[in-house]
Amino acid sequence: MNIDREQVDKLRRELVEVSHKLFARGLTSGTSGNISARVPGSPNHVLIKASGTCFGDVCENDFVLVDLDGNPLEEHARPSKEVRFHCGIFRIRPEVNGIVHGHSAYATAYATAKGEMPVVTAAAEAGLNKVGIVGFETPGSEELAQMVIEPFNDKTLKAVVLLKHGFVTVGTDIYKAFYLADVLEDNAKTACIIEQLKR
């Protein structure tokens, strides 16, 4: 396993920073949600948040190195139960190097109530263009993983919302995936307000 440990350590620090930002922005709660990033210079290796850890409290040791099949390469913690769809997206989208899965309120509420996620803000039009919808399946299941992976075969898709279960955004690095998550939730909040004002 030929991995640049300096790159891994740097990526761990970036993942901690982004995790804390996600929690501060209210894009997840408790120990829910997970993020991952491809190791620079080692495209078949990924760091993913450990199971049962909170975005607000994570430290560098709360990220686990896995291969693209989701097999853990470290023993200090267990990878997130959603490791299947993270690795699946990385396999089919080589340009993606960062993935965020959060449980934000507005995106989840709007998509669950309406079965869609319109793009209503200029920022979302520019950054996302469109948002996919994924039906509900048991969190952590193989069935859910396949349902999440499938829409990302569309190389232009950057975000999906999972009914009753949050969102997934992808980016060329973990920061861009976070920025798109923030834009997605702002767009969803605006869509909810628009619905209210129409009444």
ROSE-4610 file (N, C-alpha, C; in Angstrom, 1 decimal, always signed):
// ROSE-4610
residu = [M/M/M/N/N/N/I/I/I/D/D/D/R/R/R/E/E/E/Q/Q/Q/V/V/V/D/D/D/K/K/K/L/L/L/R/R/R/R/R/R/E/E/E/L/L/L/V/V/V/E/E/E/V/V/V/S/S/S/H/H/H/K/K/K/L/L/L/F/F/F/A/A/A/R/R/R/G/G/G/L/L/L/T/T/T/S/S/S/G/G/G/T/T/T/S/S/S/G/G/G/N/N/N/I/I/I/S/S/S/A/A/A/R/R/R/V/V/V/P/P/P/G/G/G/S/S/S/P/P/P/N/N/N/H/H/H/V/V/V/L/L/L/I/I/I/K/K/K/A/A/A/S/S/S/G/G/G/T/T/T/C/C/C/F/F/F/G/G/G/D/D/D/V/V/V/C/C/C/E/E/E/N/N/N/D/D/D/F/F/F/V/V/V/L/L/L/V/V/V/D/D/D/L/L/L/D/D/D/G/G/G/N/N/N/P/P/P/L/L/L/E/E/E/E/E/E/H/H/H/A/A/A/R/R/R/P/P/P/S/S/S/K/K/K/E/E/E/V/V/V/R/R/R/F/F/F/H/H/H/C/C/C/G/G/G/I/I/I/F/F/F/R/R/R/I/I/I/R/R/R/P/P/P/E/E/E/V/V/V/N/N/N/G/G/G/I/I/I/V/V/V/H/H/H/G/G/G/H/H/H/S/S/S/A/A/A/Y/Y/Y/A/A/A/T/T/T/A/A/A/Y/Y/Y/A/A/A/T/T/T/A/A/A/K/K/K/G/G/G/E/E/E/M/M/M/P/P/P/V/V/V/V/V/V/T/T/T/A/A/A/A/A/A/A/A/A/E/E/E/A/A/A/G/G/G/L/L/L/N/N/N/K/K/K/V/V/V/G/G/G/I/I/I/V/V/V/G/G/G/F/F/F/E/E/E/T/T/T/P/P/P/G/G/G/S/S/S/E/E/E/E/E/E/L/L/L/A/A/A/Q/Q/Q/M/M/M/V/V/V/I/I/I/E/E/E/P/P/P/F/F/F/N/N/N/D/D/D/K/K/K/T/T/T/L/L/L/K/K/K/A/A/A/V/V/V/V/V/V/L/L/L/L/L/L/K/K/K/H/H/H/G/G/G/F/F/F/V/V/V/T/T/T/V/V/V/G/G/G/T/T/T/D/D/D/I/I/I/Y/Y/Y/K/K/K/A/A/A/F/F/F/Y/Y/Y/L/L/L/A/A/A/D/D/D/V/V/V/L/L/L/E/E/E/D/D/D/N/N/N/A/A/A/K/K/K/T/T/T/A/A/A/C/C/C/I/I/I/I/I/I/E/E/E/Q/Q/Q/L/L/L/K/K/K/R/R/R]
num = [1/1/1/2/2/2/3/3/3/4/4/4/5/5/5/6/6/6/7/7/7/8/8/8/9/9/9/10/10/10/11/11/11/12/12/12/13/13/13/14/14/14/15/15/15/16/16/16/17/17/17/18/18/18/19/19/19/20/20/20/21/21/21/22/22/22/23/23/23/24/24/24/25/25/25/26/26/26/27/27/27/28/28/28/29/29/29/30/30/30/31/31/31/32/32/32/33/33/33/34/34/34/35/35/35/36/36/36/37/37/37/38/38/38/39/39/39/40/40/40/41/41/41/42/42/42/43/43/43/44/44/44/45/45/45/46/46/46/47/47/47/48/48/48/49/49/49/50/50/50/51/51/51/52/52/52/53/53/53/54/54/54/55/55/55/56/56/56/57/57/57/58/58/58/59/59/59/60/60/60/61/61/61/62/62/62/63/63/63/64/64/64/65/65/65/66/66/66/67/67/67/68/68/68/69/69/69/70/70/70/71/71/71/72/72/72/73/73/73/74/74/74/75/75/75/76/76/76/77/77/77/78/78/78/79/79/79/80/80/80/81/81/81/82/82/82/83/83/83/84/84/84/85/85/85/86/86/86/87/87/87/88/88/88/89/89/89/90/90/90/91/91/91/92/92/92/93/93/93/94/94/94/95/95/95/96/96/96/97/97/97/98/98/98/99/99/99/100/100/100/101/101/101/102/102/102/103/103/103/104/104/104/105/105/105/106/106/106/107/107/107/108/108/108/109/109/109/110/110/110/111/111/111/112/112/112/113/113/113/114/114/114/115/115/115/116/116/116/117/117/117/118/118/118/119/119/119/120/120/120/121/121/121/122/122/122/123/123/123/124/124/124/125/125/125/126/126/126/127/127/127/128/128/128/129/129/129/130/130/130/131/131/131/132/132/132/133/133/133/134/134/134/135/135/135/136/136/136/137/137/137/138/138/138/139/139/139/140/140/140/141/141/141/142/142/142/143/143/143/144/144/144/145/145/145/146/146/146/147/147/147/148/148/148/149/149/149/150/150/150/151/151/151/152/152/152/153/153/153/154/154/154/155/155/155/156/156/156/157/157/157/158/158/158/159/159/159/160/160/160/161/161/161/162/162/162/163/163/163/164/164/164/165/165/165/166/166/166/167/167/167/168/168/168/169/169/169/170/170/170/171/171/171/172/172/172/173/173/173/174/174/174/175/175/175/176/176/176/177/177/177/178/178/178/179/179/179/180/180/180/181/181/181/182/182/182/183/183/183/184/184/184/185/185/185/186/186/186/187/187/187/188/188/188/189/189/189/190/190/190/191/191/191/192/192/192/193/193/193/194/194/194/195/195/195/196/196/196/197/197/197/198/198/198/199/199/199]
x = [+0.9/+0.0/+0.9/+1.0/+1.9/+1.1/+1.0/+0.3/+1.2/+1.0/+1.8/+1.1/+1.8/+1.2/+1.0/+1.9/+1.7/+0.4/+0.1/-1.2/-2.4/-2.2/-3.3/-3.5/-2.5/-2.6/-3.2/-2.8/-3.3/-4.8/-5.2/-6.6/-7.4/-6.9/-7.6/-7.9/-6.9/-7.1/-8.2/-8.2/-9.3/-10.7/-10.7/-12.0/-12.5/-11.7/-12.1/-12.6/-11.9/-12.4/-13.7/-13.9/-15.2/-16.3/-16.0/-17.0/-17.5/-16.6/-17.0/-17.9/-17.5/-18.3/-19.7/-19.8/-21.1/-22.0/-21.4/-22.2/-22.6/-21.7/-22.0/-23.1/-23.2/-24.2/-25.5/-25.6/-26.8/-27.2/-26.1/-26.4/-26.5/-26.4/-26.6/-26.8/-27.1/-27.3/-26.9/-26.6/-26.2/-25.0/-25.0/-24.0/-24.3/-25.4/-25.8/-24.9/-25.0/-24.2/-22.8/-22.2/-20.8/-20.2/-18.9/-18.2/-17.0/-16.5/-15.4/-14.6/-13.3/-12.5/-11.5/-11.2/-10.2/-8.8/-7.9/-6.5/-5.8/-5.3/-4.5/-3.4/-3.2/-2.2/-2.4/-3.5/-3.9/-5.4/-5.8/-7.2/-8.1/-7.4/-8.2/-8.3/-7.9/-8.0/-8.8/-9.6/-10.5/-10.5/-10.6/-10.8/-12.3/-12.9/-14.4/-14.6/-15.6/-15.9/-16.2/-15.7/-16.0/-17.4/-17.9/-19.3/-19.5/-20.7/-21.0/-20.4/-19.7/-19.0/-19.8/-19.7/-20.5/-19.6/-20.2/-19.4/-18.9/-19.6/-19.2/-18.0/-17.7/-16.7/-15.5/-15.6/-14.6/-13.2/-12.2/-10.8/-10.2/-8.9/-8.3/-8.4/-8.4/-8.5/-9.9/-10.8/-12.2/-12.5/-11.4/-11.6/-10.8/-11.4/-10.8/-10.4/-9.3/-8.8/-9.4/-10.0/-10.6/-10.2/-10.4/-10.2/-11.5/-11.5/-12.7/-13.8/-13.5/-14.6/-15.1/-14.6/-15.1/-14.4/-13.4/-12.6/-11.8/-11.9/-11.1/-9.6/-8.7/-7.3/-6.6/-7.5/-7.0/-7.9/-7.5/-8.2/-8.7/-8.4/-8.7/-10.2/-11.0/-12.4/-13.1/-14.4/-15.2/-15.7/-15.6/-16.1/-17.6/-18.1/-19.5/-20.3/-21.5/-22.3/-22.7/-22.5/-22.9/-21.6/-20.6/-19.4/-19.6/-20.7/-21.0/-21.3/-22.1/-22.5/-21.3/-20.6/-19.5/-18.5/-18.1/-17.1/-17.7/-19.0/-19.6/-19.6/-19.8/-19.7/-18.3/-17.4/-16.0/-15.6/-16.1/-15.7/-16.3/-17.5/-18.1/-17.8/-17.3/-17.0/-15.6/-14.6/-13.2/-12.8/-13.7/-13.4/-13.8/-14.6/-15.1/-14.1/-13.7/-12.7/-13.3/-14.5/-15.1/-16.6/-17.1/-18.6/-19.1/-20.2/-20.9/-22.2/-22.5/-23.9/-24.3/-25.3/-25.8/-27.3/-27.8/-29.3/-29.9/-29.9/-30.4/-31.9/-32.5/-33.9/-34.7/-34.3/-35.1/-35.1/-33.9/-33.8/-34.6/-34.4/-35.1/-36.6/-37.1/-38.5/-39.2/-38.5/-39.2/-39.3/-38.2/-38.2/-39.1/-39.2/-40.1/-41.5/-41.9/-43.2/-43.7/-42.7/-43.1/-42.6/-41.6/-41.1/-40.2/-39.7/-38.9/-38.1/-37.1/-36.3/-36.1/-36.9/-36.7/-35.5/-34.9/-33.8/-34.3/-34.3/-35.0/-34.1/-32.9/-32.0/-30.9/-30.4/-29.3/-28.1/-27.8/-26.6/-26.8/-27.9/-28.2/-28.2/-28.8/-28.7/-27.3/-26.4/-25.0/-24.2/-24.5/-23.7/-24.2/-25.5/-26.1/-26.8/-27.5/-28.3/-29.5/-29.3/-30.5/-30.1/-31.2/-31.0/-31.8/-31.2/-31.8/-32.6/-33.5/-34.3/-34.1/-33.9/-33.7/-34.7/-35.4/-36.5/-35.9/-36.8/-36.4/-36.0/-34.9/-34.6/-33.8/-33.7/-33.0/-31.6/-31.3/-30.0/-28.9/-27.8/-26.7/-26.9/-28.1/-28.3/-27.7/-27.5/-27.0/-28.0/-29.3/-30.4/-30.3/-30.1/-29.9/-28.7/-27.6/-26.4/-26.6/-27.2/-27.4/-28.3/-29.4/-30.3/-29.6/-28.6/-27.8/-26.8/-26.1/-25.1/-25.7/-26.8/-27.3/-27.5/-28.1/-28.3/-26.9/-25.9/-24.6/-23.9/-24.5/-24.0/-24.1/-25.0/-25.1/-24.0/-23.0/-21.8/-22.0/-23.1/-23.4/-24.1/-24.5/-25.2/-24.3/-24.6/-23.7/-24.4/-25.8/-26.5/-27.7/-28.0/-29.3/-29.9/-31.2/-31.8/-32.5/-32.3/-32.9/-34.1/-35.2/-36.5/-36.3/-36.7/-36.6/-35.2/-34.2/-32.9/-31.7/-32.0/-30.9/-30.5/-29.2/-28.7/-27.3/-26.9/-25.5/-25.1/-23.9/-23.3/-21.9/-21.5/-20.1/-19.4/-18.0/-17.2/-15.8/-15.1/-13.7/-12.8/-13.2/-12.6/-13.6/-13.2/-14.2/-14.8/-14.0/-14.5/-15.6/-15.4/-16.5/-17.7/-17.6/-18.8/-19.5/-18.8/-19.4/-20.1/-19.5/-20.1/-21.4/-21.4/-22.6/-23.7/-23.3/-24.3/-24.9/-24.1/-24.7/-25.6/-25.2/-26.1/-27.4/-27.3/-28.5/-29.5/-29.0/-29.9/-30.5/-29.7/-30.2/-31.3/-31.1/-32.1/-33.4/-33.2/-34.4/-35.2/-34.4/-35.1/-35.9/-35.3/-35.9/-37.2/-37.1/-38.2/-39.3/-39.0/-40.1/-40.7/-40.0/-40.5/-41.4/-41.0/-41.8/-43.1/-43.1/-44.4/-45.3/-44.7/-45.5/-46.1/-45.3/-45.8/-46.9/-46.9/-47.9/-49.3/-49.4/-50.6/-51.5]
y = [-1.2/+0.0/+1.2/+1.9/+3.0/+4.3/+4.8/+6.0/+7.1/+8.3/+9.4/+9.8/+9.5/+9.7/+11.2/+12.0/+13.5/+13.9/+13.4/+13.7/+13.2/+12.0/+11.5/+12.3/+12.7/+13.6/+14.9/+15.5/+16.8/+16.7/+15.6/+15.3/+15.1/+14.5/+14.3/+15.7/+16.6/+17.9/+18.7/+18.5/+19.2/+18.6/+17.3/+16.6/+17.1/+17.3/+17.8/+19.2/+20.0/+21.4/+21.5/+20.7/+20.7/+20.1/+19.1/+18.5/+19.5/+20.3/+21.3/+22.4/+22.7/+23.7/+23.2/+21.9/+21.3/+21.4/+21.0/+21.0/+22.4/+23.4/+24.8/+25.3/+24.9/+25.4/+24.6/+23.7/+22.9/+22.0/+21.5/+20.6/+19.2/+18.9/+17.6/+17.7/+16.6/+16.7/+15.4/+15.5/+14.3/+13.6/+12.3/+11.6/+11.2/+11.8/+11.4/+12.1/+11.6/+12.1/+11.6/+11.7/+11.3/+12.0/+12.1/+12.7/+11.9/+12.0/+11.2/+12.0/+11.6/+12.3/+11.3/+11.4/+10.6/+11.1/+10.2/+10.6/+11.1/+12.3/+12.9/+12.0/+11.7/+10.8/+9.4/+9.0/+7.6/+7.4/+7.4/+7.5/+6.3/+5.2/+4.0/+3.9/+5.1/+5.1/+6.3/+6.1/+7.1/+7.2/+8.4/+8.6/+8.9/+8.2/+8.4/+8.5/+9.3/+9.5/+8.1/+8.0/+6.7/+6.7/+5.5/+5.3/+5.8/+6.5/+6.9/+8.1/+8.9/+10.1/+11.3/+12.4/+13.6/+14.6/+15.2/+16.2/+17.3/+17.7/+18.8/+18.5/+17.2/+16.8/+16.0/+15.7/+14.8/+15.4/+14.5/+14.8/+14.0/+14.2/+13.5/+12.0/+11.4/+10.0/+9.4/+10.3/+9.8/+9.6/+9.5/+9.2/+7.9/+7.0/+5.7/+5.6/+5.0/+4.8/+3.5/+3.6/+2.4/+2.3/+1.1/+1.0/+1.3/+1.3/+1.6/+0.6/-0.6/-1.5/-1.4/-0.3/-0.1/-0.9/-1.6/-2.4/-1.5/-1.6/-0.7/-1.2/-0.2/-0.5/+0.0/+0.4/+0.7/+0.1/-0.1/-0.9/+0.0/+1.3/+2.1/+2.5/+2.3/+2.7/+2.0/+2.0/+1.3/+2.4/+2.2/+3.2/+3.4/+4.5/+4.8/+3.7/+3.5/+2.4/+2.8/+4.0/+4.4/+4.3/+3.6/+3.5/+3.0/+2.1/+1.6/+2.6/+3.6/+4.6/+5.6/+5.9/+6.8/+6.2/+4.9/+4.3/+4.0/+3.7/+3.5/+4.8/+5.9/+7.2/+7.5/+7.2/+7.4/+6.5/+5.3/+4.4/+4.9/+5.4/+5.8/+7.2/+8.0/+9.4/+9.8/+9.5/+9.7/+11.1/+12.1/+13.5/+13.9/+13.1/+13.5/+13.1/+14.0/+13.7/+14.0/+14.5/+14.8/+14.6/+13.9/+13.6/+14.0/+14.7/+15.1/+14.5/+13.8/+13.3/+13.9/+14.8/+15.4/+15.2/+15.5/+15.3/+16.7/+17.6/+18.9/+19.0/+19.9/+19.9/+20.4/+21.5/+22.0/+21.1/+20.7/+19.8/+18.5/+17.9/+16.7/+16.9/+18.0/+18.2/+18.5/+19.4/+19.7/+18.5/+17.8/+16.6/+15.6/+15.3/+14.3/+14.7/+16.0/+16.4/+16.5/+17.0/+17.3/+16.2/+15.4/+14.4/+15.0/+16.2/+16.9/+18.0/+18.5/+19.7/+20.7/+21.7/+22.7/+23.5/+24.0/+24.9/+26.4/+27.1/+28.4/+29.6/+29.4/+30.5/+30.6/+31.8/+32.0/+31.2/+31.1/+30.3/+28.8/+28.3/+26.9/+26.6/+27.6/+27.5/+27.4/+28.2/+28.3/+27.1/+26.7/+25.6/+24.2/+24.1/+22.7/+22.4/+23.4/+23.3/+22.4/+21.2/+20.3/+19.5/+18.9/+18.1/+16.8/+15.7/+14.4/+14.0/+13.1/+12.6/+11.1/+10.6/+9.2/+8.8/+7.7/+7.2/+6.7/+6.3/+5.9/+4.4/+4.1/+2.7/+2.7/+1.5/+1.5/+2.0/+3.0/+3.6/+2.5/+2.6/+1.6/+0.3/+0.2/-1.0/-1.0/-2.2/-2.3/-1.7/-1.9/-1.3/+0.2/+0.9/+2.3/+2.7/+2.0/+2.3/+2.4/+1.3/+1.3/+2.4/+2.7/+3.8/+5.2/+5.4/+6.6/+6.7/+5.6/+5.6/+5.8/+5.2/+5.2/+6.5/+7.5/+8.8/+9.5/+9.2/+9.9/+9.3/+8.4/+8.0/+9.2/+10.1/+11.3/+12.2/+12.4/+13.1/+14.6/+15.1/+16.5/+16.7/+15.6/+15.7/+15.9/+16.9/+17.2/+17.0/+16.8/+16.7/+15.8/+15.0/+14.3/+14.5/+14.5/+14.5/+13.1/+12.5/+11.2/+11.5/+10.9/+11.1/+10.6/+11.5/+11.2/+11.0/+11.3/+10.9/+11.9/+13.1/+14.1/+14.2/+14.5/+14.8/+14.2/+14.2/+13.9/+14.9/+15.5/+16.4/+15.9/+16.2/+15.8/+16.9/+16.9/+18.0/+17.5/+18.3/+18.0/+17.9/+18.5/+18.4/+18.5/+18.2/+18.2/+19.5/+20.6/+21.9/+22.2/+21.9/+22.2/+21.4/+20.2/+19.4/+20.0/+20.6/+21.3/+22.6/+23.4/+24.6/+24.3/+23.2/+22.8/+22.3/+21.7/+21.3/+22.5/+23.5/+24.8/+25.5/+25.5/+26.1/+25.3/+24.0/+23.1/+23.4/+23.5/+23.7/+25.1/+26.1/+27.5/+27.5/+26.8/+26.7/+26.0/+25.0/+24.3/+25.2/+25.9/+26.8/+27.9/+28.4/+29.4/+28.8/+27.6/+26.9/+26.8/+26.4/+26.3/+27.6/+28.7/+30.1/+30.5/+30.2/+30.5/+29.8/+28.5/+27.7/+28.4/+28.9/+29.5/+30.8/+31.6/+32.9/+32.8/+31.7/+31.4/+31.2/+30.9/+30.5/+31.7]
z = [+0.0/+0.0/+0.0/-1.2/-1.3/-1.2/+0.0/+0.3/+1.0/+0.5/+1.1/+2.4/+3.5/+4.9/+5.2/+4.6/+4.8/+4.2/+3.0/+2.3/+3.2/+3.7/+4.5/+5.8/+6.4/+7.6/+7.3/+6.2/+5.7/+5.5/+4.8/+4.5/+5.7/+6.7/+8.0/+8.6/+8.6/+9.1/+8.4/+7.1/+6.2/+6.6/+6.7/+7.0/+8.4/+9.4/+10.7/+10.5/+9.8/+9.6/+8.9/+7.9/+7.2/+8.0/+8.8/+9.7/+10.7/+11.3/+12.3/+11.6/+10.4/+9.6/+9.3/+8.9/+8.7/+9.9/+11.0/+12.3/+12.7/+12.5/+12.9/+12.0/+10.7/+9.8/+9.9/+10.8/+11.0/+9.9/+9.2/+8.1/+8.5/+9.8/+10.3/+11.8/+12.5/+14.0/+14.6/+15.9/+16.6/+16.0/+15.9/+15.2/+13.8/+13.3/+11.9/+10.9/+9.7/+8.6/+8.5/+7.4/+7.2/+6.0/+6.0/+4.9/+4.5/+3.3/+2.9/+1.8/+1.7/+0.7/+0.1/-1.2/-1.8/-1.4/-1.2/-0.8/-2.0/-2.0/-3.1/-3.5/-4.8/-5.3/-5.1/-4.5/-4.2/-4.5/-5.7/-6.1/-5.6/-5.2/-4.8/-3.2/-2.6/-1.1/-0.7/+0.4/+0.8/+2.4/+2.9/+4.3/+4.5/+5.5/+5.8/+7.3/+7.6/+9.1/+9.7/+10.9/+11.7/+12.1/+12.3/+12.7/+14.1/+14.4/+15.7/+16.2/+15.3/+15.7/+15.3/+16.0/+15.8/+15.0/+13.9/+13.2/+14.1/+15.1/+15.9/+16.8/+17.1/+18.0/+17.4/+16.1/+15.5/+15.6/+15.7/+15.7/+14.5/+14.3/+13.1/+13.2/+14.4/+14.5/+14.3/+14.0/+13.8/+12.3/+11.5/+10.1/+9.8/+9.0/+8.8/+7.3/+7.0/+5.7/+5.2/+4.0/+3.4/+1.9/+1.3/-0.2/-0.9/-2.2/-2.9/-2.8/-2.2/-1.9/-0.5/+0.2/+1.6/+2.6/+2.3/+3.3/+4.1/+5.5/+6.3/+6.3/+6.2/+6.2/+7.5/+8.4/+9.8/+10.8/+12.0/+13.0/+14.1/+14.1/+15.3/+15.4/+14.3/+14.3/+13.1/+13.2/+12.2/+11.2/+9.9/+8.9/+9.1/+8.7/+8.6/+7.9/+8.4/+7.8/+6.3/+5.9/+4.5/+3.6/+4.1/+3.3/+1.9/+1.7/+0.4/-0.7/-0.3/-1.4/-1.6/-0.5/-0.7/-1.7/-1.5/-2.3/-3.7/-3.8/-5.1/-5.9/-5.3/-6.1/-6.5/-5.6/-6.0/-7.2/-7.2/-8.3/-9.7/-9.7/-11.0/-11.4/-10.4/-10.7/-10.4/-11.2/-10.9/-10.6/-11.1/-10.9/-9.5/-8.8/-7.5/-6.4/-5.6/-4.5/-3.1/-3.0/-1.7/-1.8/-0.7/-0.6/+0.8/+0.8/+2.1/+2.1/+3.2/+3.4/+4.8/+4.7/+5.9/+6.1/+7.2/+7.5/+7.8/+6.8/+7.0/+6.9/+7.7/+7.9/+6.6/+6.0/+4.9/+3.7/+3.3/+2.1/+2.3/+3.5/+3.8/+3.9/+4.5/+4.7/+3.3/+2.5/+1.2/+0.3/+0.2/-0.7/-0.3/+1.0/+1.6/+1.4/+1.5/+1.4/-0.1/-1.0/-2.3/-3.4/-3.0/-3.9/-5.0/-4.8/-5.7/-5.0/-5.7/-5.1/-6.2/-6.3/-7.4/-7.1/-8.2/-8.0/-8.1/-7.0/-7.0/-6.7/-6.4/-6.1/-7.2/-7.4/-8.4/-8.1/-6.8/-6.4/-6.7/-6.5/-6.8/-8.3/-9.0/-10.5/-11.0/-10.4/-10.9/-10.4/-9.1/-8.5/-8.7/-8.7/-8.7/-10.1/-10.6/-11.8/-11.6/-11.0/-10.8/-9.5/-9.0/-7.8/-8.0/-7.7/-7.9/-6.6/-6.7/-5.6/-5.5/-4.2/-4.0/-3.0/-3.3/-2.4/-1.1/-0.2/+1.1/+1.1/+1.8/+2.1/+3.4/+4.0/+5.3/+5.3/+6.2/+6.3/+6.5/+5.7/+5.8/+5.0/+4.3/+3.6/+2.2/+1.6/+0.3/-0.7/-0.4/-1.3/-1.3/-0.2/-0.2/-1.0/-0.7/-1.4/-2.9/-3.5/-4.9/-5.4/-4.6/-4.9/-5.0/-4.1/-4.0/-5.2/-5.4/-6.5/-7.8/-8.1/-9.5/-10.1/-9.5/-10.1/-10.4/-9.7/-9.9/-11.2/-11.8/-13.2/-14.1/-13.8/-14.6/-14.1/-15.0/-14.6/-14.3/-14.6/-14.3/-13.0/-12.4/-11.1/-9.9/-9.1/-7.9/-6.6/-6.6/-5.4/-5.5/-4.5/-4.4/-3.0/-2.9/-1.6/-1.4/-0.2/+0.1/+0.9/+0.5/+1.2/+2.7/+3.6/+5.1/+5.6/+4.7/+5.1/+4.7/+4.4/+4.2/+2.7/+2.5/+1.2/+1.0/-0.3/-0.6/-1.7/-1.4/-2.4/-2.7/-3.9/-4.4/-4.9/-4.8/-5.4/-5.7/-6.4/-6.8/-5.6/-4.5/-3.2/-2.1/-0.8/+0.2/+0.5/+0.3/+0.5/-0.5/-1.7/-2.7/-2.4/-2.0/-1.6/-0.5/+0.5/+1.6/+1.1/+0.3/-0.2/-0.9/-1.7/-2.4/-1.4/-0.4/+0.7/+1.3/+1.5/+2.1/+1.1/-0.2/-1.2/-1.3/-1.3/-1.4/-0.3/+1.0/+2.1/+2.0/+1.6/+1.5/+0.4/-0.7/-1.8/-1.3/-0.5/+0.1/+1.0/+1.9/+2.8/+2.0/+1.0/+0.1/-0.5/-1.0/-1.6/-0.6/+0.6/+1.6/+1.9/+2.0/+2.2/+1.0/-0.2/-1.4/-1.3/-0.9/-0.8/+0.2/+1.3/+2.4/+1.8/+1.1/+0.6/-0.5/-1.1/-2.2/-1.6/-0.3/+0.3/+0.6]
